[in-house]
Amino acid sequence: MPRLTFIFTVAMLSAFGLIASDIYLPAMPDMAMEFSIASSQMSQTISVYLLALAICQLFCGSLSDKFGRKPVIIAGIILYIAGSLGCAGAANYRLFLTWRIVEALGAASGLVIGRALIADSCDKPTSAKVYSLVYPLVSLSPALAPLIGGYLAVAFGWRADFLFVALFGLLTLVMVIKLEETRPRHAHAAISPFSGFKQILTNRIFWRYTLIVCCIYSAWFIYLTQSPFLFAQEGITEEGRGWLYLPLTAGIISANLLTKRLLNCWKYDHIVNTGIFCFVLGGVAYAALVMSGIESTYSILLPMCLVSLANGSSLSLAVSAAVNCGNGHAATASGLVGFLQIGSAAVFAAGVSADFGVSHSVLGMSVLAMALTALLMCQLRPAK
């Protein structure tokens, strides 16, 4: 088993993207007021970040095969720190958006190379043990980041959120510098990041599972971009908004732990379908509450807790199944899944807020639409 320092470093790298995307959620309404922009424009700062994060993932793996893991991840962390500091000092919305893109480019290296470090250093059984330790830690970041961000914003202003992210990046940089280079000697320096695309993109099983992933993740980020403003309308303070992300993260972690046990006695697709059932149930419940005129903090949280169960079960299993469709191109399949997962979330989160605005009905109907689409994907029989 790798040293605890290695596991903790990989967990920090894997959490890069979520911490930077979630930490300022409680402060978004106040930031929109300071920048004199609409709430939908403020929501786009998450969507643009996710889009840059998605695209960059296609190239980080290939670059690390050519130049080594450490040079690429060090360069990525420096971009991450610079982008975070730029966000903290941004004088207007356009500058803030630009620095968010720089931040995302650095975060992508953490997501991709964090997984590569595990693959380089561990055999399959050991990798499974490392992932079982890493991902519960990573799952805490969507809850802890808004909680920390809410308190920092109240005490020192929203810019302190991004100074915290820069400090997190600096600490990770110190830990990465101490790691040894893990790139295999037989790695091909000239590997194209697009190798195997045709084989994977024509695989029906890949699309079945990947579209399930995209639906769950898109619903999640539509919630993340809309909820801060809905909570603010309820009169909840920035500190209070941060606490409201804890129940959903608890749902994700609980579903993840339960899924590991169920894999010993349930069929793979049975677990995926059960998670999607919770997803649909959450979407129907939210839409029904909206249609009944019930709009409150609890009318958001209770249905979304059901959605979080799909996030902790169906999402992780569908990602694994899609990557396993690579047939010799697992790295390419992983990059494609990551690109489509995060890219679709960016497009839908931005499009929903821009076209329909921010409201309980918009969020409820969006979650229901994504849930029904995921249910439709479950009905497609995978090719044998």
VOLO-794503 format. One record per residue (C-alpha): residue in three letters; x, y, z. Coordinates in Angstrom, 1 decimal. Each point is the difference from the previous one (the first is absolute). Layout:
<zavos>
  residuo      xx      yy      zz
      Ala       X       Y       Z
...
</zavos>
This chain:
<zavos>
  residuo      xx      yy      zz
      Met     0.0     0.0     0.0
      Pro     1.4     3.5    -0.9
      Arg     1.0     2.3     2.8
      Leu    -2.7     2.1     1.6
      Thr     1.7     3.2    -1.3
      Phe    -0.4    -1.3    -3.6
      Ile    -3.7    -0.8     0.6
      Phe    -0.6     3.4     1.6
      Thr     1.8     1.8    -2.9
      Val    -2.1    -1.8    -2.6
      Ala    -3.2     0.8     1.9
      Met     1.0     3.7     0.0
      Leu     0.7    -0.1    -3.7
      Ser    -3.3    -1.7    -0.7
      Ala    -1.9     2.6     2.1
      Phe     1.5     3.0    -1.9
      Gly    -2.9     0.4    -2.4
      Leu    -2.8    -0.3     2.5
      Ile     1.5     2.3     2.6
      Ala     0.6     2.8    -2.6
      Ser    -3.5    -0.4    -1.5
      Asp    -1.9    -0.2     3.3
      Ile     1.7     2.2     2.6
      Tyr    -1.6     3.3    -1.0
      Leu    -3.5    -1.4    -0.5
      Pro    -1.4     1.7     3.2
      Ala     1.5     3.4    -1.1
      Met    -1.3     0.0    -3.6
      Pro    -3.0     2.2     0.6
      Asp     2.2     2.7     1.7
      Met     2.6    -0.3    -2.8
      Ala    -2.7     0.5    -2.6
      Met    -1.0     3.2     1.8
      Glu     3.6     1.2     0.2
      Phe     0.7    -0.7    -3.7
      Ser    -3.4     1.6    -0.9
      Ile    -1.1    -3.1    -2.0
      Ala    -3.0    -2.3    -0.1
      Ser    -0.1    -3.2     2.0
      Ser     0.0    -2.0    -3.3
      Gln     3.3     1.6    -0.9
      Met     1.5    -0.8     3.3
      Ser    -1.1    -3.6    -0.5
      Gln     2.0    -0.1    -3.3
      Thr     3.2     0.3     2.0
      Ile    -0.5    -3.6     1.0
      Ser    -1.0    -1.1    -3.5
      Val     3.0     1.7    -1.6
      Tyr     2.3    -1.6     2.6
      Leu    -1.5    -3.4    -0.6
      Leu     0.3     0.3    -3.8
      Ala     3.7     0.9     0.2
      Leu     0.5    -2.8     2.5
      Ala    -1.6    -2.5    -2.4
      Ile     2.0     1.0    -3.1
      Cys     3.3     0.0     1.8
      Gln    -0.5    -3.5     1.2
      Leu     0.4    -1.3    -3.5
      Phe     3.6     1.1    -0.2
      Cys     1.5    -0.2     3.5
      Gly     0.5    -3.8    -0.1
      Ser     1.8     0.1    -3.3
      Leu     2.2     2.9     1.2
      Ser     0.9    -2.0     3.1
      Asp     0.9    -3.0    -2.1
      Lys     2.4     2.1    -2.0
      Phe     1.6     2.3     2.6
      Gly    -0.6    -2.0     3.2
      Arg    -2.6     0.3     2.8
      Lys     1.8     2.4     2.2
      Pro     0.8     2.8    -2.5
      Val    -3.6     0.1    -1.3
      Ile    -1.6    -0.1     3.5
      Ile     2.4     2.6     1.3
      Ala    -0.8     2.3    -2.9
      Gly    -3.7    -0.7     0.5
      Ile     0.2     0.9     3.7
      Ile     1.8     3.2    -0.8
      Leu    -2.9     0.9    -2.4
      Tyr    -2.5    -1.0     2.7
      Ile     1.7     2.3     2.6
      Ala     0.3     2.9    -2.5
      Gly    -3.6    -0.3    -1.1
      Ser    -1.2     0.0     3.6
      Leu     2.0     3.1     0.8
      Gly    -1.3     1.6    -3.1
      Cys    -3.6    -0.7     1.0
      Ala     0.7     1.4     3.4
      Gly     1.3     3.3    -1.5
      Ala    -2.4     0.3    -2.9
      Ala    -1.4     3.5    -0.3
      Asn    -2.9    -0.9    -2.3
      Tyr    -2.0    -2.9    -1.3
      Arg     1.9    -0.5    -3.3
      Leu     3.4    -0.2     1.9
      Phe    -1.6    -2.4     2.5
      Leu    -1.2    -2.2    -2.8
      Thr     3.4     0.0    -1.7
      Trp     1.8    -1.1     3.1
      Arg    -2.6    -2.7     0.6
      Ile     1.0    -1.5    -3.3
      Val     3.7     0.0     1.1
      Glu    -1.0    -1.6     3.3
      Ala    -1.9    -2.7    -1.9
      Leu     3.0    -0.8    -2.2
      Gly     2.1    -0.7     3.1
      Ala    -2.7    -2.0     1.7
      Ala    -0.4    -2.4    -3.0
      Ser     3.6    -1.1     0.5
      Gly    -0.8    -1.1     3.6
      Leu    -3.1    -2.0    -1.1
      Val     1.8    -1.9    -2.8
      Ile     3.5    -0.5     1.5
      Gly    -1.4    -0.9     3.4
      Arg    -1.5    -3.1    -1.6
      Ala     3.2    -0.6    -2.0
      Leu     2.1     0.0     3.2
      Ile    -2.1    -2.8     1.4
      Ala     0.1    -2.0    -3.2
      Asp     3.8     0.4    -0.2
      Ser     0.7    -0.9     3.6
      Cys    -2.5    -2.8     0.8
      Asp    -1.2    -3.3    -1.4
      Lys    -3.7    -0.5    -0.5
      Pro    -0.9    -1.4     3.5
      Thr     2.1     2.8     1.7
      Ser    -1.5     2.6    -2.3
      Ala    -3.5    -1.0     1.2
      Lys     1.1     0.5     3.6
      Val     1.5     3.4    -0.7
      Tyr    -3.1     1.1    -1.8
      Ser    -2.1    -1.1     3.0
      Leu     2.0     2.3     2.2
      Val     0.4     2.9    -2.5
      Tyr    -3.6     0.5    -1.2
      Pro    -1.7     0.3     3.4
      Leu     2.5     2.8     0.7
      Val    -0.8     1.6    -3.4
      Ser    -3.7    -0.3     0.6
      Leu     0.3     2.2     3.1
      Ser     1.2     2.9    -2.1
      Pro    -3.4     1.0    -1.4
      Ala    -1.3     0.4     3.6
      Leu     3.1     1.4     1.7
      Ala     0.8     2.5    -2.8
      Pro    -3.2     2.0     0.2
      Leu     0.0    -0.2     3.8
      Ile     3.5     1.5     0.2
      Gly    -0.7     2.4    -2.8
      Gly    -3.2     1.3     1.8
      Tyr     1.9     0.8     3.2
      Leu     3.0     1.6    -1.8
      Ala    -2.3     2.2    -2.1
      Val    -1.8     1.3     3.1
      Ala     3.2     0.6     2.0
      Phe     2.3     1.3    -2.8
      Gly    -2.1     0.4    -3.2
      Trp    -0.4    -2.4    -2.9
      Arg     3.6     0.6    -1.3
      Ala     1.2    -1.9     3.0
      Asp    -1.6    -3.1    -1.5
      Phe     2.5     0.0    -2.9
      Leu     2.9     0.8     2.2
      Phe    -0.9    -3.2     1.9
      Val     0.0    -1.9    -3.3
      Ala     3.4     1.4    -0.9
      Leu     1.4    -1.0     3.4
      Phe    -1.5    -3.5    -0.5
      Gly     1.8    -0.2    -3.4
      Leu     3.3     1.2     1.6
      Leu    -0.2    -2.7     2.7
      Thr    -0.6    -2.6    -2.7
      Leu     2.9     1.3    -2.0
      Val     2.3    -0.6     2.9
      Met    -1.2    -3.6     0.4
      Val     0.3    -0.7    -3.8
      Ile     3.6     1.2    -0.1
      Lys     0.8    -2.7     2.6
      Leu    -1.5    -2.8    -2.2
      Glu     2.2    -2.0    -2.3
      Glu    -0.7    -0.1    -3.8
      Thr    -2.4    -2.9    -0.7
      Arg    -0.3     0.0    -3.8
      Pro     0.8    -3.5    -1.3
      Arg     3.1    -0.3    -2.0
      His    -1.8    -1.7    -2.9
      Ala    -2.5     3.0    -0.3
      His    -0.3     1.1    -3.6
      Ala     1.0     3.6    -0.4
      Ala    -1.8     0.5    -3.2
      Ile    -3.4    -1.4     1.0
      Ser    -2.8     2.1    -1.5
      Pro    -2.7     1.1     2.4
      Phe    -2.5    -1.0    -2.7
      Ser     1.2    -3.6    -0.4
      Gly    -2.9    -2.4     0.1
      Phe    -2.7     2.6    -0.2
      Lys    -1.8    -1.7    -2.9
      Gln    -0.1    -3.4     1.7
      Ile    -1.4     1.5     3.2
      Leu    -2.5     2.4    -1.5
      Thr    -1.6    -2.7    -2.1
      Asn    -0.5    -2.2     3.1
      Arg    -3.7    -0.1     1.0
      Ile     0.8    -1.1     3.6
      Phe     2.3     3.0     0.4
      Trp    -2.7     2.4    -1.0
      Arg    -2.6    -1.7     2.2
      Tyr     2.0     0.4     3.2
      Thr     1.6     3.4    -1.0
      Leu    -3.4     1.6    -0.6
      Ile    -1.1    -1.2     3.5
      Val     3.0     1.6     1.4
      Cys    -0.7     3.3    -1.9
      Cys    -3.6     0.1     1.2
      Ile     0.9    -0.4     3.7
      Tyr     2.9     2.4    -0.1
      Ser    -1.9     2.6    -2.0
      Ala    -2.9    -0.1     2.5
      Trp     2.5     0.4     2.8
      Phe     1.6     3.1    -1.4
      Ile    -3.3     1.6    -1.0
      Tyr    -0.8    -0.3     3.7
      Leu     3.4     1.5     1.0
      Thr    -0.4     3.0    -2.3
      Gln    -3.6     0.7     1.0
      Ser    -0.2    -0.9     3.7
      Pro     2.1     2.8     1.4
      Phe    -2.4     2.6    -1.4
      Leu    -3.1    -2.0     1.2
      Phe     1.5    -0.3     3.5
      Ala     0.7     3.7     0.0
      Gln    -3.7     0.7    -1.0
      Glu    -0.9    -1.9     3.1
      Gly     2.0     2.4     2.1
      Ile     2.7    -2.5     0.9
      Thr     3.4     1.5     0.8
      Glu     3.3    -0.9    -1.6
      Glu     1.0    -2.2     2.9
      Gly    -3.4    -1.7     0.0
      Arg     0.2    -0.7    -3.7
      Gly     3.3    -1.8     0.5
      Trp    -1.5    -2.4     2.5
      Leu    -2.8    -0.9    -2.5
      Tyr     2.4    -1.9    -2.2
      Leu     0.9    -2.5     2.8
      Pro    -3.2    -2.2    -0.2
      Leu     0.5    -0.7    -3.7
      Thr     3.6    -0.8     0.4
      Ala    -0.9    -2.4     2.8
      Gly    -2.4    -1.7    -2.5
      Ile     2.7    -0.4    -2.6
      Ile     2.5    -1.5     2.5
      Ser    -2.7    -2.3     1.5
      Ala    -1.1    -1.3    -3.5
      Asn     3.7    -0.5    -0.9
      Leu     0.7    -2.1     3.1
      Leu    -3.3    -2.0    -0.5
      Thr     0.8    -0.6    -3.7
      Lys     3.4    -1.7     0.9
      Arg    -1.9    -2.5     2.2
      Leu    -2.8    -0.6    -2.5
      Leu     2.5    -0.9    -2.7
      Asn     0.6    -3.2     1.9
      Cys    -3.6    -1.1    -0.4
      Trp    -1.8     2.0    -2.7
      Lys     0.5     0.2    -3.7
      Tyr     1.9     3.1    -1.3
      Asp    -2.9     1.3    -2.0
      His    -2.4    -0.6     2.8
      Ile     1.8     2.4     2.2
      Val     0.2     2.6    -2.9
      Asn    -3.7    -0.3    -0.6
      Thr    -0.8     0.3     3.7
      Gly     2.0     3.3     0.2
      Ile    -1.8     1.3    -3.1
      Phe    -3.3    -0.9     1.7
      Cys     1.0     2.3     2.9
      Phe     0.9     2.6    -2.5
      Val    -3.4    -0.1    -1.7
      Leu    -1.8    -0.1     3.4
      Gly     1.9     3.2     1.0
      Gly    -0.9     1.7    -3.3
      Val    -3.6    -0.9     0.2
      Ala    -0.2     1.1     3.7
      Tyr     1.6     3.3    -0.7
      Ala    -2.3     0.7    -3.1
      Ala    -3.1    -1.0     2.0
      Leu     0.9     2.4     2.9
      Val     0.6     2.8    -2.5
      Met    -3.3    -0.7    -1.7
      Ser    -1.7     0.0     3.4
      Gly     1.4     3.5     0.7
      Ile     2.3    -1.3     2.8
      Glu     3.3     1.9    -0.4
      Ser     2.4     0.0     3.0
      Thr     3.4    -1.1     1.0
      Tyr    -1.3    -3.4     1.0
      Ser    -1.8    -0.4    -3.3
      Ile     3.4     0.2    -1.7
      Leu     2.0    -2.1     2.5
      Leu    -2.2    -3.0     0.5
      Pro    -0.4    -0.9    -3.8
      Met     3.7     0.8    -0.6
      Cys     0.9    -2.4     2.7
      Leu    -1.5    -2.8    -2.1
      Val     1.9     1.3    -3.0
      Ser     3.2    -0.1     2.1
      Leu    -0.5    -3.8     0.4
      Ala     0.3    -0.4    -3.8
      Asn     3.1     2.2     0.1
      Gly     1.6    -2.4     2.5
      Ser    -1.0    -3.2    -1.7
      Ser    -1.0     0.1    -3.7
      Leu     2.4     2.7    -0.9
      Ser     3.2    -1.8     1.2
      Leu    -1.1    -3.4    -1.4
      Ala    -1.0     1.5    -3.4
      Val     3.4     1.8    -0.2
      Ser     1.8    -3.3     0.7
      Ala    -2.1    -1.9    -2.6
      Ala     0.6     2.7    -2.7
      Val     3.8     0.0     0.6
      Asn     0.1    -3.8    -0.3
      Cys    -1.4     0.3    -3.5
      Gly     3.4     1.3    -1.1
      Asn     1.3    -3.5    -1.1
      Gly     3.6     1.0     0.2
      His    -0.7     3.8     0.0
      Ala    -1.0     0.4     3.6
      Ala     1.8     3.3     0.4
      Thr    -1.7     1.4    -3.1
      Ala    -3.4    -1.3     1.3
      Ser     0.7     1.6     3.4
      Gly     0.8     3.4    -1.7
      Leu    -3.1    -0.2    -2.1
      Val    -2.3    -0.8     2.9
      Gly     1.5     2.9     2.0
      Phe    -0.3     2.3    -2.9
      Leu    -3.7    -0.9    -0.7
      Gln    -0.9    -0.1     3.7
      Ile     1.4     3.4     0.9
      Gly    -0.7     1.6    -3.4
      Ser    -3.7    -1.0     0.0
      Ala    -0.3     1.3     3.6
      Ala     1.5     3.3    -1.1
      Val    -2.3     0.4    -3.1
      Phe    -3.2    -0.9     1.8
      Ala     0.8     2.0     3.2
      Ala     0.7     3.1    -2.1
      Gly    -2.8    -0.5    -2.5
      Val    -2.7    -0.6     2.6
      Ser     0.8     3.1     2.0
      Ala     0.5     2.2    -3.1
      Asp    -3.1    -1.1    -1.8
      Phe    -2.5    -0.6     2.9
      Gly     1.5     2.0     2.9
      Val     0.2    -1.1     3.7
      Ser    -3.1    -1.4     1.7
      His    -1.4    -3.0     1.8
      Ser    -1.9    -1.0    -3.0
      Val     3.0     0.2    -2.3
      Leu     2.1    -2.1     2.3
      Gly    -2.7    -2.6     0.7
      Met    -0.9    -0.5    -3.6
      Ser     3.6    -0.2    -1.1
      Val     0.8    -2.7     2.6
      Leu    -3.1    -1.9    -1.1
      Ala     1.0     0.2    -3.7
      Met     3.5    -1.3     0.7
      Ala    -1.4    -2.8     2.1
      Leu    -2.4    -1.2    -2.6
      Thr     2.7     0.1    -2.7
      Ala     2.2    -2.1     2.3
      Leu    -2.9    -2.4     0.5
      Leu    -0.3    -0.3    -3.8
      Met     3.7    -0.9    -0.3
      Cys    -0.5    -2.8     2.6
      Gln    -2.6    -1.6    -2.3
      Leu     2.5    -0.4    -2.8
      Arg     1.2    -3.5     0.1
      Pro     3.9    -0.1    -0.1
      Ala     1.4    -2.0    -3.0
      Lys     1.5    -3.3     0.9
</zavos>
